[in-house]
């Protein structure tokens, strides 16, 4: 049995779309005819998702919030003792998003065929990442699926909260920067030229600051479009250059050396790594497999290489903390906590403590940056506008002095 998305026409010629469970597309068409519907197309959910992943699609992917909500609902129903196929059916009926419903029913179809829940998730690798599937598989093997799902729900919800916090923190500076740039551009392109026309008729010698403003305005009016095209072209070339792993590795190594950006990059990736490693070890995933999967969530390539090298050393019998410390990519506090957890047998709790420590430090840095960036941008904008106004008023004051 599988889940199929269908498009059909009713007796009035109106198009109907939905999801049905059946053995084959032919079975689904038969079910539709029994409901007085004319089948137009019937596609298995797993096949449709596979095509979406191979081709460009305008359909919005399942968000992290949707995944967190699904995990929490499934964990609650599993904790209540509901059979897995019934829990998946209940979750699919509660969601209001058709794509989420089709994916959940697709997973349920695989479970009803006798496969494990992790195998059902494996049909949709872009929706359920490897950490998700490995954790569920470990929970099924250990017989603690409900506890593992609860832990996964906490993990996905915390990841979504961090993402929303970062977006909310960056929204104000971005909007303020765009508005500052737009106002200054409008002043230079439209206001300054009209004032310049008045000064040119007087043929008086203009102050240096006014001549500088006039030259800047003329430059932007003449070459502004070319500058914009050049900036877009430079950005596209940079993105293309970053497709090369070696080039991206060099650039990201430079990021780590930058004073503030390096600290943010290091902290963000360390928090993701330790949080992922913590939940995997807590779910009884083997250490080497947990290290490999946790390394995959690290976005900075030099730091990911450091995790890979550490996993190779651990495979040879070296401690995890010492193996990670060899690269000097991770903060000393994180290394100390991991080593302490290894020696005391509390690796899971120490990894979680390291993740919490990094997340708090990142939150403090971002809050300080946002609190500082807003006033700095306002002061910069005020000084720039004041300079423009002063450059336009100074010739008028000099003309008045000449008249008197």
N, C-alpha and C positions, 0 to 999 in steps of 0.2 A: 504493500500500500504506500502511496505517495501523496504529496500535496500538489495541486495543480491550480494555476491561475487561468481563468477563462474570460473570454469576451463573448457575449451572446446577445441576440435580439429577442425582445418579447413580442407578443401578438400585436402590439401597437407600433412596432418598428423602432422602439427606443433601445439604446445600447445599455446592456447590463454587464458589470464586471464584478468578479468575486473570486473566492477560493473554495475549492471542494477537495475532499480526500477520496481517492479511489485507487484501483489497481493499475489501470492503464489510461491513456488519453481516450481510447474508445469507450471505456467504462464511464468516464466523465461525460462524454458526449451523450451517452445513453441516459445518464442521470439528468442532464439538462433537458433532453427531449421529454422526459417524464414530468418535468416542471413546466412544460409548454414553452420552452426557450429554444431558439435556433442557434446552435453553436457556430461561432465565427472563428475563434482560435482557442486552443488549449495547450498550455505550456507547463512543464514541470518546473516547480519553483527553483530547485537546485540548478537545472540547466539554464534558466533565465538569469540567475545570479552569476553563473559562470560566464555567460556572454557579457553581462554588464562589466565584469572585472577585466575582460579582454579588450573591450571597446570603450570609447568615450561616451559617457551618458550624462544627460542633464538632470537625471533623477538624483535627488539629494540622498547621500549615503546615510546610514543609520548613525545617529549622533551618539556621543558618549553618554549623554543624559538618558537616551532611550535604552542603551545597554545597561546602565546602572539601575534604571527602573525595572527592567526585565529581570535582572539578577536578583534584586531585592524581592520581587514578587515570587520568583521561583524558589528562593531560599525560604521564604515564609511558608509557602505551601508544602515544601519538602519537610520542613521542621514540624508541620502539623500532621505528618504521616500520610499525606495524599500520595497515591501511586504516581510515578513520574509522568506517564502518558496523560493522566487526568490533570496533573498540575500544569503541563505544557498546554493542554487544551484550554484550561481556565485562563492562563496568561494570555493566550491568543485571543480569547473572547473579550478580555478586559481592555486591550490596546485599541486606540482609535486610529492608528496609522496602518494603512493597508500593507505597506512593505514589511513592517515589523511582524504583522500578523502572518503574512505568507512565509517569512523566514522561520518563525516559531513552529508553524504547522509543518514546514519542511523538516525541521529537527525532530518533531514528534513522529513523522512518518518513518524516519530512520530508526527511532527507538522502538516503534511498533514492529519493525522488521527483525528485531532481535539485536540490533547494534547498541553499543554503549552511548551514553549521552555525549561523551567527548567525540566519538565518531560522528554523531549527528552534527555537532558544532564544526567538525572538520570539513563538512560540505560547504561551509560558508567562511573560508579563512580570512576574508577581508572584514567580516563583521565581528568574528570572535578571534582575537589575536592568539599567538602561540602560548603566551603566559596563561591565558584563560583556559585553553584546551588542556594544557599540561596539568594545571591545578585541578580541574574537574576530573581528569583521568586518574590522578593520584588519589583524590577523594573517593572515587568509585572503587579503586583497588583496595583502599584501606577500610571501606565500609562506613565512611563518615562524610557522605556527600552533603548532607544538610549543613554540617559545620563548615565545610569548605565553601559552600555557596554563600553562607553568611559572611565568611571572611572575604570572599570575592566581591560581595555586594559592598562591604565597607571600603574595599580597595577602589572599586570603580567610582563610588560616590566621592571619595576623598580626591581622586584624580580629577573628577569633574569640578569639584569645589576649587581646587588649585587653579585649574584652567580659567574658570570664571573670575577668580580673584585677580589673576594676571591681566585678563582682558579688561576688567573694570579699572584696574590701576593704570593701564596704558591708554584708556579711552580719552581721558581728560587732556593729557599732554598732546596727543595726536590731534584732537579737535582744535586745541588752542594753537598748535603750530600751523595747521592748515589755514585757520582764520587769519593769523598774523601774516602768513605768506600772501594770502589773497588780498588783504587790505593794502599791504605795501605795494603789491603789483598793480592794483587799481590806481593808487596814488601816482606811481611812476608813469603809468601808461596813459592816464586820462586827465588827472588834475594838474600835474606839473606842466605838461605842454601848453595848456590854456593860460597859465600864469606866465610862462615864458614868452608867449606871443605879446603880452602887455609890455614886458621888459624890452623886447627887441625893437618895439616902435620908439622907445625913448632914446635908444642908442647910447645909453649911459654905460660907464664901466661898472660891471657887476662884481660883487664880492667873490672871493675864491670859493666859499662854500656853495654859493648859488651856481657858479660855473660848473663846479663838480657835480651838483645835483642835475643840472641840465645835461651834462655829458652822460651821466648814468642813465637818465631817462631816455635820451636818444639811443644809447647802446641797447637798452632792453627793447625799445620799440623796433629797432632795426634787426636785432639778432635774437630777440626773445623766443621766436618760434623755432629757430635753429638750435638754440640752447635746450629747449624742451625735447626736440627730436633727438638731439645728441644724448641727453640724459636717459631717455627711453632706450635708445640703441645701446648705450653703455650698460644699462641694467640687463637687457636681454643677452648681451655678450657675456656678462658676468655669470648669468644663470647657466648659459651654455658651457662656460668654462668650468663651472662647479659640477657639471655632470661627470667629469673625469675624477675618479676616486682619488688619484694622486694629487690633483690640484685642490680638491676639496679638503684633503688631509693637510696639505700645507697651509691653507687658509685657516682651517680650524685650529691648527697648532699656534698660529699667530693670535687667534682669538684668546687662547688660554694664557698668552703672555701679556695681553693688554691689562692694565691695572684694574679697572672696574669690571669691564666686560668679561675678563678672564675669571674673576671671582664669581660672577653671576652664572657663567656657563658651567664652571666646575661645580658650583653648589646645586644647580638645577639637575645636572646629570647624576651627581652623587645621590641626591634625594630620590630620583627615579630608580637608580640601581639598587640602593639599599632597601627601598620599599618593596620592589619587585622580588628581590632576593629573600626578604623576610617572609613574604606571603608564600613563596614557593617552598622554603624550608619548613614552614609551619604546616604545610599541606603534605609533608612526607615525600616531596620530590627529591630524588638523589642530588647530592651536592653538586656534582659535575654538571648534571643536566640543568640544575637551577642556576649555576653560574653562567652557562651558555645562554639560557633564555634571558636572564637578567642583563647580560651584556648586549643583547639585541635591542633593548629599550633605550640604551645610551645613544644619543644622537650625535655626540662628538666622536669622530672617527679615531683620533689618537687615544681617547679614553676607552673606546670600545676595544681597540687593539690591546690596551693594557689589561683589560678583563680577559681577553683571549689568552694572552701570555700567562696571566695568573692561573687560569684554568689548566693550562699545560703543566705548570709547576705543581699545582694541587694534585693532578693526576699522577705525578711522580712522587707524591708523599709530602710535599711542603705544606706548611700551614697557610690558611687563606689570607690572614692579615699580613703576614710577611710577604706573600706572593703579590698582593695588591700594592704593598708599600714599595716594592722594587721599582715601579714605574714613576713614583712621585707625582702621580696624576690626581690622587685622591687626598682630601684634607687629612691632616694628622689625627684629628679627633675621631674621624670615622675609622681609620686604621686601628686606633687604640681601642675603640669600642668593639670592633670585630675580633681583635686578638683577645680581648678580655672575655668575650662571649665564647670563643673557642676553648680557652683554658678552663672556664667555669662550667661549660656544658650548657650555656644559655645563649647560644648564637642567635636564635630567633628573636628573643627580647632585646638583645643588644643591637641587632640590625634595625629593629623597629625604633629603638631609641635614637640611633644614628639618623634615620630618616626624619624623625620628628625634629631633631636638632637642626638639620640642614633646612627643613621647610620653614622653621621659625626664623632662622637667620636670613633666608631669602625673603620672607615676608617683611622683616624689619628693613632690609636694604631697599626693597621695592617701595615700601611706604615712605622711607626717607627721600628716595629719589623723586617720587611723585610730589611729595610735599615741597621739595626744593625746586623742581622743574617748573611748576606753575608760576610762582613769583618771579623766577628768573626770566621766563618767557614774557611775562607781563612787563617787567622792567625794560627788557630789551626792546619790546614793541613800543613802549612809551618813549624811550630815548630816540628810536628811529623816527617815529612820527614827529617828535619834538624837533629833531634835526631838519626834517623836511619843512615843517612850518617855519622854523627860524630862517632857513635858507630862502624861503619865499617872502618873508616879511622884512628881512634885513635891507634889501634894495629899496623897499617902499619907505622905510625910516630914513635912509640916506637921501632919497629924493625930497622928502619933506624938509630935511635939514638944509638942503641946497636952496629950496624955495624961500625959507625963512632967512 
